[in-house]
């Protein structure tokens, strides 16, 4: 009975994997951790963070329709907290260069393997923590294999082991990669360390004025990040919303960008910040 159940479950997972590859958002096989929530979602559906991915698709294809601004997307994409490469793989080929910054050495190995599988030659992986200082720090890596939960600092409520990693300001990490084009898009998802990443990216923010997406684990975190961006000249803030389809709730409505007061930002998977008029589209 046990062997029959094992075989049935194996066939089910195999069928889900074939379906996820056929219907998924990456167009290529992905290496994932079998014990990670991201891995579970990708194996079973081929998708992860569908609302956020759809928001990226929308703003990249039609920035005026999304946020009321024309954006020049020529340049570089910086993916801070790249994890296993979800955003870097999906969007890396459309930019002149993409920098995939991942602090967790274990996750970084999977990221490199996925970049090789996807054959995205424009992506440069960087194994380091992005922060507001140069040195080392303790990264708390969950012992249960949830790689996406790894975070800097001691404020955790789950079992973890500490890994010492190098940290540096994002300005310095990118300067070390040699000459590059302006940064036109930045995504920051680093489990509560977003404020420090922004503090270490002041030159990028002031010189390049990229569109910035950042995670807010709490309203306080989001508002702390918004103050840094306001000081750097950013004046437009948006959350990603998917309205409920009342007439057909089983059908997803398109994602929309909803303006938000930076002083009243609440917890959100990703918040979008722009500097209006700073990056007009090239004719």
N, C-alpha and C positions, 0 to 999 in steps of 0.2 A: 504493500500500500504506500509506504514511504517513497519507494523508488518511482512508483507511478505518479505520485504527486510532484516529486522533483522534476520528472520529465515533462509533466503538464506545465509547470511553472516556467521551465526553461523554454518551452515552445511559445508560451505567452510573451515572455520577455523578448525572445527573438523576433516575434511578430511585431511587437511594439517598436523595437529598434529599427526594423525595416520601414515601418510606417513613419517613424520620426525622421529618418533620413530622407524619405520621399517627400514629406510635407514640411520639413523643418526650414528654419530661417537662415541656415548657414551654407547650404549647398555643398557641404563637404562633411566627411565623418569627423567626429569630435572625440578626443580622449577625455574621459571624465573620471572622477573618483566615485566608486560605487557606493560610498557611504556619505556622499555630499548631497545636499538638497538641490544644488544646481545640476548635478549628475542625474538625480532622480527625474527632474523635470525634463531634461534634454532627452534622456533615454525613452521616456514615456510619451513625450509630445513633440520633440524636436524644437521646442521653443523655450525661451527664458526671458522674463521681464518684457512680456509682449507689449504692454502699454508704453514702456520707456523706449523700446526698439521702434515701435510705430511712431512715437514722437520724434525720434532721430530721423527716421525716414521722411517724415512730413517736413521738418524744418530744413533738411538738406535739399529736398526737391522743390519746396515752395516756401522760402523764408518769409516772403511778404504775406502769404496766406496764413502762416503760422503765427508770426509775431509782429507783422506790419512793417518789417524792415527788409531791405535788400542786403544780402550778405555776400561778400566775396569769399568763396570757399577754397580758392587756390591757396596753398600753403600746407601747414602741418596739422596733424591731429595728435593730441597728447592724451593718452588713456592711463590715468593714474589709478591704480587698483585694478589692473588689467585682468586679474584672476586668470582663467584658463584661455582667455582671448576672445570672448564673445563679441565685444565691440570692435576690437582691433581687427579681427578677421572679417567681420561684416562690412566695416567701413574703411579699412586700411588702404585698399586699392584705389579709392577715389581721391586720396590726398597724395601730394608729392612725397611726403614722408609721414610715418606714424611712429610714435614712441610709446611702447607698451611698458609701463613702469609697474613692477610687481615686487612686493617686499618679501613675501613668503618663499623661501628657497624651494620648498616642495611644490608649491603651485607654479613657481617659475619654470620648473622642469616640464610640467604638463603644458604650460603656455608655449614653450619652445617647440615641443613636439606637435602641438596643434598648428602652429605657424608653418612648420615644415609640411604637414599634411595638406594645409590649404594653399601652400606655395604662394604666400603673399610676400613678395620680395621687398616691398616698400616699408615693412614693419621692422623697427629696431627694438628688440626686447632689452630692458634694463632691470637688473636684479638689485633693487635698493629701495629703502623707504624714502619717500619724499616728505620733508618736514621743514621746520624753520631754522634748523641749525645743522652744522656739520659734525659728524661723530658716529657713535653707535647707540643702539637702543635695544630694549627687550621686546621682542614680538611674542605675544601670547598665542600659541597655536593649539587649537582644540585637540585633545587626545582622541576624540571620537571620529576624527576624519573630516569634520566640517571645515574644509579649507577656507571657504569664503568668510568664516567668522574670525579669522586671525586678526588681531589688532594690537597696536602699540599701547603700552601702559598696563596698569594693574587692575583697572576697573572692569572686571569680568565676573560672571556668576556661573561659570561652567569650568570643568576640569581642563587644564591646559598645561603644556610644557613651554618653557621660556627658551626662545632662540635669539641669540645676539646677532643683529644685522647692522649693516652700515646705513646711515641716514644722511641726507644732504638736502639743501634747498633745491627746489625744482629748477630754479634759474641756473644753478651750477651744474645739475645733472644734464640739462640740455646743452649748455655751453661746452661741456666735455665731449659732446658728440660731434663737434666741429661745425663748420658753416651750415646754416639751414635757412629755410624760408620762414616767414612769419607764422606764428601759431594762429590758426583761424578757429580751431575748436578744441576745447578741453573738457574732459569728463573726469570727475573726482569722486571715487567711491571707496573710502578707506576706513569704514567702520568707526567713525567718530574723530578721526584725525584730520578732517577736511580743513578746519581753521588753520592748522599749522602748515598744511600744504599751500594754502593761499598766501599766508605770510611769507613763505619761501619762494613765491612766484611773482613778487611785486614788479620786477622788470618786465616779465612777460605780460602781465596785466596792463601795465602803463604803456608799454611800447607797442604791443601787438593787438590789444583789445579783443582777445578771442571771445567767442560765445562760450560761456562756462556752464556746464551742468555739474551740480554737486549734490551729494546726499545730505540729508538732515535727519539724524537719528532722533532728534528732539527739536522742539521749537527754539530752545535756547541755543542749540548748536547751529540751527539754520540762521538765526538772527545774528549770531556772532560772525558767521561767514558773510552775511549780507552787509554788515558794517565795514568789513575789510574791502568788499567790492565797491561799496558806496564811496569809500575814501579813494579808491582807484578810478573813480569816474563812472561807474556803472549806474544806470538809471532805469533799467527795465528788468522786472523780475516776474517769472511765470511758473506756475505749476502745471503738471500734465493731468488732464481730466478726461475720463471716458464716461459720457452721460449714459444713464440707463435707458435702454430702448423699451419704453413702456408697452408699446404695441406688440413687440416681438422680443422679449427679454433674452431669448436664446441666441439672438443675433447681436453681435458687438457693434456699437456705434463707433464712428471714427474718433480718434483722440484729438483733443483740442488743447491749445495753450491758453491758460487763464491768468490774466494779470493779477499780481498779489502785492500787497503792501509789504515791503521788506522788513518793516518793524513788527509785522504780525505773522511772519512765516511760522508754519507749524511743521511737525515731522512729515517728511516726504521722501520717497525713494530717490527722486531727482528733482532739483529745482533748476530752472534755466535763468541765467543772468546775461544781459547784453548791455553794451555801451552804444546807445542810439547814435546813428550817423557816423560811427567810427570805421565801419567796414562795408562800404557800399559795393555792390556787385560790379564786376568788370563788364563793360558793354561788349 
